[in-house]
Amino acid sequence: MSQTAFDDVRRFASIDSTNRYLLDEARAGAPEGVVAVADHQTAGRGRLGRSWEAPPGANLLVSVLLRPDLGPDDRHLATTAVALAAVDAVSDTTGTALAVKWPNDLVDGQGRKLAGVLAESDLAPAAAGGLAPPVVVGIGVNVAWPGADEDLPPDLVGRAVSLRMLGGRPVDRDTLLTALLARLGGPDGRAAALGTAEGRAGLARDLLAACSTVGTRVRVDLADGSFEGTATGITPEGHLLVATDGDGTRTVVAGDVVHVRPGG
Ligand code: BTN
């Protein structure tokens, strides 16, 4: 079982993207456990080709290099492991309970996004022999920005939030980072869970317990169209089960999921 410590923390005042940095390090043979954290990213990456922006010094922008022994069907669990470690870390440091909006957002009780997770993998043969393929998982946590709704563009008001807004006081980014890496690393950490069938089952179970999407009316946007239904569960691989309106239950492996508000 992996007992990676996540104690090789590389800090950057400014970098294009911590995910890009770790993918390049991985291609050069870096082991699991390297961490990259930045005060500012000039080309931060979000899901689906979007950018991820935050003012310098405001938010936690961090990526971790994993080399999990996962089959192709289980890869979403790498995102899950980091998302759950972040939920735990935010609770540890601020007492705030977050939920996971499937597949990759951490949201508050009003469904406002506090953090996003982006996993990127490189399945090319490892540069250094014997290493499992890398998965770089990055997370951006809104710590101090936005400071208030007024900081947000109008279309994000009510849809994004920060720890500062939730707690009304500053949260130290380094304290949150330390808590995140503690929840991820070591024999009982979320990363080690990826290495065993029992651990993976536990991740899927904890995702179900933390998931605000399950029980919600959703629209699922796929590359080739969209459909609506009610999210009913999470598979052992961390995928979303959606009972559709006329086509039985579908398993969503990847896609954009919109929580459809009643009447909206
Ligand atoms: C999303 O919600 O679209 C995912 C956002 C992920 C952003 C983080 S910030 C640290 C890491 N480096 C990146 O370039 N992106 C991720």
Boltz pocket constraint, residues with backbone or C-beta under 6 A from the ligand:
constraints:
  - pocket:
      binder: B
      contacts: [[A, 16], [A, 17], [A, 18], [A, 19], [A, 20], [A, 41], [A, 43], [A, 44], [A, 45], [A, 46], [A, 47], [A, 48], [A, 50], [A, 51], [A, 52], [A, 60], [A, 61], [A, 62], [A, 63], [A, 104], [A, 105], [A, 115], [A, 116], [A, 117], [A, 118], [A, 138], [A, 139], [A, 140]]
      max_distance: 6.0
